């Protein structure tokens, strides 16, 4: 009687392992298919979530806003790119911070100090640009409401230019990460 009970428990354990394996595979596949998400452990990751929400808010506000079609199209083009650029900048920021940890442990203090200075400068630039982008995005729905209320104010081109510039700066900062890495010839991931 003891042996059949043992075999039954062993079979139940095998069945549980198989069920967990069956569930784990689709979960792993689903995670790989998800769009890039910002690193959640970073304090700045809230910028990505806010950018997504603000873009939805801007799209809704644009539906009723009396601005010309060309301006709406240009604004939507600029706004659509911002969340992806924010996430890209956050990933670069996370990489910089990992490299910074490695550089702090480096035995070559002189070279590490130069690398750390570059990393700190780039880190500050990315965080500052994320803040500016967030502030610019926050201003867009307010501007749209002002335009809707005034029905004649056309300072909207300035907002489109600001969004275009912030997109360009985010791209430039994310690209500069690769340039510094190549310049310093770091072999870190």
PyMOL commands that set and color helices and strands:
alter all, ss='L'
color gray80, all
select helices_A, chain A and resi 2-33+43-64+69-104+109-150+156-184
alter helices_A, ss='H'
color red, helices_A
deselect
rebuild
show_as cartoon
